[in-house]
Amino acid sequence: MSRIIIFGIGRGANVASRYFADDSPHELVAYTADDEYVEPGAKFMGRTVIPFSRITEEIPPAEAEMFVPLGFQRMNALRAEKFAAARKKGYTLASYVSSRILVSGTPSFGENCFILEGNVFNYDVTIGHNVVMWSSNHVGDLSTIEDNVFISSHVVLSGEVTVGANSFVGVNATVSNYVRIGERSYIGANTLVAHDTSPDSVLVTKGTSVLEGIDSLRFLELIKS
């Protein structure tokens, strides 16, 4: 069993802590955060919070790995910066890959990945470093997810898709075969991506309109008639 330190004392750290505790061989020993967010004697979820400037003195890299469960702020740049800072201090970055994924073959996962339950990976899939995949996505054969990507839930990546570094893909998005999503692209919920996108692209789908002049009870009466 390896020991880990989690970077952060917010929602992401809370969720990651429970997944590591319930479904991994890692032992969580402490939290760390940027110094300005750490009060003297601070604790989070019952464990000590160590200022990041002192983390190597308190728990050296030879004694523990680190995990950085941040979100997609600044198109994943914040998570990438903290990932790099932990590496610079000498830490190996742990990954959490759920025991409840479905795989064909042996997908390749980088460091500091957070891969939740229900994800499906076909043959010859490559996942880069620092990738977050929430629950129940499909990744088709020969697809690649580059570094620092955040994928929400129920996303479908068809065959031979590439998701460029630092991109965000929202819930229920669908990406067609052979498409390359450019770096730092924002793909909104329910979006169909049928062609390559340039770096820094934004693709969003207009939300469903509200039917004016009718309430839900009257609507049910109409569709039954």
ChimeraX attribute file (.defattr): number of C-alpha atoms within 10 A of each C-alpha:
attribute: neighborCount
match mode: 1-to-1
recipient: residues
	/A:1	7
	/A:2	13
	/A:3	15
	/A:4	24
	/A:5	26
	/A:6	24
	/A:7	25
	/A:8	22
	/A:9	20
	/A:10	12
	/A:11	12
	/A:12	15
	/A:13	20
	/A:14	15
	/A:15	11
	/A:16	19
	/A:17	19
	/A:18	12
	/A:19	17
	/A:20	18
	/A:21	12
	/A:22	11
	/A:23	13
	/A:24	16
	/A:25	12
	/A:26	19
	/A:27	16
	/A:28	20
	/A:29	15
	/A:30	23
	/A:31	27
	/A:32	25
	/A:33	20
	/A:34	15
	/A:35	13
	/A:36	8
	/A:37	13
	/A:38	16
	/A:39	11
	/A:40	8
	/A:41	8
	/A:42	14
	/A:43	16
	/A:44	15
	/A:45	12
	/A:46	9
	/A:47	12
	/A:48	14
	/A:49	27
	/A:50	26
	/A:51	21
	/A:52	22
	/A:53	12
	/A:54	13
	/A:55	19
	/A:56	18
	/A:57	10
	/A:58	12
	/A:59	16
	/A:60	14
	/A:61	19
	/A:62	10
	/A:63	12
	/A:64	21
	/A:65	24
	/A:66	26
	/A:67	30
	/A:68	26
	/A:69	28
	/A:70	23
	/A:71	17
	/A:72	18
	/A:73	9
	/A:74	11
	/A:75	21
	/A:76	23
	/A:77	18
	/A:78	15
	/A:79	23
	/A:80	23
	/A:81	12
	/A:82	19
	/A:83	25
	/A:84	15
	/A:85	13
	/A:86	22
	/A:87	15
	/A:88	10
	/A:89	14
	/A:90	15
	/A:91	22
	/A:92	19
	/A:93	23
	/A:94	23
	/A:95	25
	/A:96	22
	/A:97	20
	/A:98	19
	/A:99	12
	/A:100	13
	/A:101	16
	/A:102	15
	/A:103	15
	/A:104	12
	/A:105	11
	/A:106	12
	/A:107	15
	/A:108	11
	/A:109	20
	/A:110	16
	/A:111	19
	/A:112	26
	/A:113	26
	/A:114	23
	/A:115	23
	/A:116	21
	/A:117	17
	/A:118	18
	/A:119	22
	/A:120	17
	/A:121	23
	/A:122	19
	/A:123	16
	/A:124	17
	/A:125	23
	/A:126	19
	/A:127	21
	/A:128	18
	/A:129	21
	/A:130	30
	/A:131	29
	/A:132	26
	/A:133	21
	/A:134	19
	/A:135	20
	/A:136	19
	/A:137	25
	/A:138	19
	/A:139	25
	/A:140	22
	/A:141	20
	/A:142	18
	/A:143	25
	/A:144	22
	/A:145	25
	/A:146	20
	/A:147	24
	/A:148	30
	/A:149	31
	/A:150	25
	/A:151	23
	/A:152	19
	/A:153	20
	/A:154	21
	/A:155	25
	/A:156	20
	/A:157	26
	/A:158	20
	/A:159	20
	/A:160	19
	/A:161	23
	/A:162	23
	/A:163	29
	/A:164	23
	/A:165	24
	/A:166	27
	/A:167	28
	/A:168	24
	/A:169	26
	/A:170	19
	/A:171	19
	/A:172	17
	/A:173	23
	/A:174	21
	/A:175	27
	/A:176	18
	/A:177	18
	/A:178	17
	/A:179	20
	/A:180	21
	/A:181	27
	/A:182	19
	/A:183	23
	/A:184	23
	/A:185	23
	/A:186	21
	/A:187	25
	/A:188	19
	/A:189	21
	/A:190	18
	/A:191	19
	/A:192	17
	/A:193	19
	/A:194	13
	/A:195	13
	/A:196	16
	/A:197	19
	/A:198	14
	/A:199	16
	/A:200	16
	/A:201	15
	/A:202	13
	/A:203	15
	/A:204	16
	/A:205	12
	/A:206	9
	/A:207	8
	/A:208	6
	/A:209	6
	/A:210	7
	/A:211	9
	/A:212	6
	/A:213	5
	/A:214	9
	/A:215	9
	/A:216	9
	/A:217	8
	/A:218	9
	/A:219	11
	/A:220	10
	/A:221	9
	/A:222	9
	/A:223	7
	/A:224	6
	/A:225	5
